[in-house]
């Protein structure tokens, strides 16, 4: 195309550009139609010669020069939409890029804290030319090489821009009028935009969005309900639930009636797909796993909670129906949890009607038959626990994007007293009908809720109600406890003791309340009676002495907090006393008792005192201890370590050794034997070797792991090489060969480092090889690697190299070759920056694609700050390396999230690259890496900081660096404008959804964030 000067433009150039504009308008009209977009208008113009001449003069451009090379707006088109969201939709459609070669994009939007802060013109301007295939067509051939600017904006911005164009943009040269008048007009234009047009644009978006929503809700209403009513597809039902919840219900005129009709349909849907497995979902991207019937139930429970106050009776009946029909514990838990939420003290419900919901629950359950109650027992218990709670909670909207959480005591009064009494009645009946201690324990947990005071204050009237209810609960427990197991009774005493602590003192400010004092005295009397009843049973007293870390010792009722040391001292004294009174002829009785105690429903943490007692018993009564050892089986094994300790202390070493030999030969209790050997004051390494050998032979993994921990623990006291050669290494070799790398996560006995430090290089390699396949590096692995790295850093680098190679050739399972964070290991590897970079460079050569998540992450973990130790060798690599070295440096620096410390190295890379090199784009990407961004404007703020930091590089003596910094600043300006616009619109729409439309984005860009 021949270059054009101003005279050429006047003669025939403008006409050609006008034709070019018409061609562009035609293309734009076709492309918006293809994308189902409806603009308000598409306009265009070729620049007026008079205006062009003035512009050339203002910019001091020679009219005889090639003006079409200098100016980009000789041809311009503008596509105008009604709303911001339509503009966004058009921009994101890719329509401009599909139909034109885009030379440049210029985003116009004010960004606080930058030079554009007062430039309120808002538009996206595309500098384009025709694509070659279109320009090759006869009707477009004459426009080859011509450029045009396409502006995309809203009608409001268009009106403001046109007004500004005729007033401010074409600023007159005033000779006599005070220029402050023109400045005032300029300020009024800005005020119009900020106070009227910007809010109006956001309001238009909200109006359009709400209109679209109600139209879609109305159109989908019948289909959504039909799907809920008839579909047997889990995925279809979940989609219908979501549509009903988020689209239909919020805008229904008769929402309460609609929801009441939907509740039984939800139940029908859950029952229709109950027990169904997840299927597959077909999509254009292939098959995806679908959802199970259990997930449908969970979503239905969530949906039910949105409106269950619409009809309390119907909601309760539905919960009972679904719980009773559930076919799995997992689904029963879904409905029990839902019932708990239904019966909970909700602040809004309480403010509207007091405990009306809770009373409806009590009344509804009272009307059930015995079989119905039994079928819904778990649900009733869950709801009753919430009814008996003294806490009321709720949420309310606060300022924009905030929620206020309210917690406090329920309101005391006769309605509360009545509903709590009903809940206690229900639980008392269920407790009496319970067939086992497991069921009783669950019911008791709910029943004891009646004795708990509120966490947040509570007046005297509420305190009276709680104490009176507690005084009713305690005798229920006392009357029924005789038929319970020992552990359940022990827990009852612990809870009773806690209740005593809560109420044994009347607060000074309440001492004059006679009703309160009387309620307190009555409660303390009932607690005392329960205590006497429980402890009147000698077997119970013996049991609680031997089982339970929180058991109540005789003097423990008076403790303000649980006294662990006093409890241990009490037990030690009682153990000696009880063991001293035992008789040899009672050995079988003691064994029987121990079996019974161990069979109670107490966790392993509650049973540890039993082993201490058996140790004392065996020491003082060796005959009984021998009988225990002769009778040893899996049921008694929890006390084996204590038994061996006691027998040995009682002088029965030969007897113990005979049975240990028997156990080893039979391959029984190997883990307990290793544990006992670890606890012995005198190390028996030969025996540990024998047990460890047998454990590996029999593939007793727990015993093998225990032997590792025991070897490490004993090595701290007795650094015998046999612990390494004959126990530790064979065990880790076995676990490695068995492909059980997770063993390291249970290797607490070696993390102190004494034994690992003593390993030679070959032994250390064996250790690392045994857990190189662990999915993720946890604390124990990190600690062991750090210890090894202290002597053999290359082994640790090799360890991670193996993990990186495995990740490259992975099997699809979760595997994290390099941890997101390291602790002790970082300090150890930081002593070897050269090896670190050399190793990661080798990894990059083998697999460059994910280096930022592998070698780059390791470098960033070891050197979280880019210190000289690593920066200098990277700089040398930039100076002397090849193109791959430069790429490696960039991918490594990506781990630093755009920290200012990387700019120098990045600019050194820039200086080595030619103009147009694709690596320049990677430099830009590395500088633009971001860590955690806070708030809606976090991205803008981070980019603004980078933009400011690049200012200093604009004066760098290296011309390539200057050019890069200039282009990078421009790119950031465009990105900031785009992000600022997006964030502002998000905040403004949230504000309108939140009901606070007065929250307009302020000049600092962060209001409402």
Secondary structure as GFF3:
##gff-version 3
##sequence-region A 1 1009
A	DSSP	alpha_helix	6	8	.	.	.	ID=ss1
A	DSSP	pi_helix	9	13	.	.	.	ID=ss2
A	DSSP	alpha_helix	14	34	.	.	.	ID=ss3
A	DSSP	beta_strand	41	46	.	.	.	ID=ss4
A	DSSP	alpha_helix	49	58	.	.	.	ID=ss5
A	DSSP	alpha_helix	67	70	.	.	.	ID=ss6
A	DSSP	beta_strand	75	81	.	.	.	ID=ss7
A	DSSP	alpha_helix	84	93	.	.	.	ID=ss8
A	DSSP	alpha_helix	95	99	.	.	.	ID=ss9
A	DSSP	beta_strand	100	108	.	.	.	ID=ss10
A	DSSP	beta_strand	123	130	.	.	.	ID=ss11
A	DSSP	alpha_helix	132	135	.	.	.	ID=ss12
A	DSSP	three_ten_helix	141	143	.	.	.	ID=ss13
A	DSSP	beta_strand	148	154	.	.	.	ID=ss14
A	DSSP	alpha_helix	155	164	.	.	.	ID=ss15
A	DSSP	pi_helix	165	169	.	.	.	ID=ss16
A	DSSP	alpha_helix	180	192	.	.	.	ID=ss17
A	DSSP	pi_helix	193	197	.	.	.	ID=ss18
A	DSSP	alpha_helix	198	230	.	.	.	ID=ss19
A	DSSP	alpha_helix	234	243	.	.	.	ID=ss20
A	DSSP	pi_helix	244	248	.	.	.	ID=ss21
A	DSSP	three_ten_helix	249	251	.	.	.	ID=ss22
A	DSSP	alpha_helix	255	272	.	.	.	ID=ss23
A	DSSP	beta_strand	280	283	.	.	.	ID=ss24
A	DSSP	beta_strand	286	289	.	.	.	ID=ss25
A	DSSP	alpha_helix	293	305	.	.	.	ID=ss26
A	DSSP	three_ten_helix	308	310	.	.	.	ID=ss27
A	DSSP	alpha_helix	312	325	.	.	.	ID=ss28
A	DSSP	alpha_helix	329	343	.	.	.	ID=ss29
A	DSSP	alpha_helix	347	353	.	.	.	ID=ss30
A	DSSP	alpha_helix	356	366	.	.	.	ID=ss31
A	DSSP	alpha_helix	370	375	.	.	.	ID=ss32
A	DSSP	alpha_helix	377	387	.	.	.	ID=ss33
A	DSSP	beta_strand	391	397	.	.	.	ID=ss34
A	DSSP	beta_strand	403	409	.	.	.	ID=ss35
A	DSSP	alpha_helix	414	433	.	.	.	ID=ss36
A	DSSP	alpha_helix	437	448	.	.	.	ID=ss37
A	DSSP	three_ten_helix	449	451	.	.	.	ID=ss38
A	DSSP	alpha_helix	460	480	.	.	.	ID=ss39
A	DSSP	three_ten_helix	481	483	.	.	.	ID=ss40
A	DSSP	alpha_helix	486	503	.	.	.	ID=ss41
A	DSSP	three_ten_helix	508	510	.	.	.	ID=ss42
A	DSSP	alpha_helix	514	535	.	.	.	ID=ss43
A	DSSP	alpha_helix	538	546	.	.	.	ID=ss44
A	DSSP	three_ten_helix	554	558	.	.	.	ID=ss45
A	DSSP	alpha_helix	564	581	.	.	.	ID=ss46
A	DSSP	three_ten_helix	584	586	.	.	.	ID=ss47
A	DSSP	alpha_helix	587	599	.	.	.	ID=ss48
A	DSSP	alpha_helix	604	620	.	.	.	ID=ss49
A	DSSP	alpha_helix	622	630	.	.	.	ID=ss50
A	DSSP	three_ten_helix	637	639	.	.	.	ID=ss51
A	DSSP	alpha_helix	640	649	.	.	.	ID=ss52
A	DSSP	alpha_helix	653	666	.	.	.	ID=ss53
A	DSSP	alpha_helix	670	679	.	.	.	ID=ss54
A	DSSP	alpha_helix	685	697	.	.	.	ID=ss55
A	DSSP	alpha_helix	701	717	.	.	.	ID=ss56
A	DSSP	alpha_helix	721	722	.	.	.	ID=ss57
A	DSSP	pi_helix	723	728	.	.	.	ID=ss58
A	DSSP	alpha_helix	729	737	.	.	.	ID=ss59
A	DSSP	three_ten_helix	741	746	.	.	.	ID=ss60
A	DSSP	three_ten_helix	748	750	.	.	.	ID=ss61
A	DSSP	alpha_helix	754	757	.	.	.	ID=ss62
A	DSSP	alpha_helix	761	770	.	.	.	ID=ss63
A	DSSP	alpha_helix	779	789	.	.	.	ID=ss64
A	DSSP	alpha_helix	793	808	.	.	.	ID=ss65
A	DSSP	alpha_helix	824	829	.	.	.	ID=ss66
A	DSSP	alpha_helix	833	846	.	.	.	ID=ss67
A	DSSP	three_ten_helix	851	853	.	.	.	ID=ss68
A	DSSP	alpha_helix	855	862	.	.	.	ID=ss69
A	DSSP	alpha_helix	868	880	.	.	.	ID=ss70
A	DSSP	alpha_helix	883	893	.	.	.	ID=ss71
A	DSSP	three_ten_helix	894	896	.	.	.	ID=ss72
A	DSSP	three_ten_helix	900	902	.	.	.	ID=ss73
A	DSSP	alpha_helix	903	912	.	.	.	ID=ss74
A	DSSP	alpha_helix	918	927	.	.	.	ID=ss75
A	DSSP	alpha_helix	938	949	.	.	.	ID=ss76
A	DSSP	three_ten_helix	950	955	.	.	.	ID=ss77
A	DSSP	alpha_helix	959	994	.	.	.	ID=ss78
###
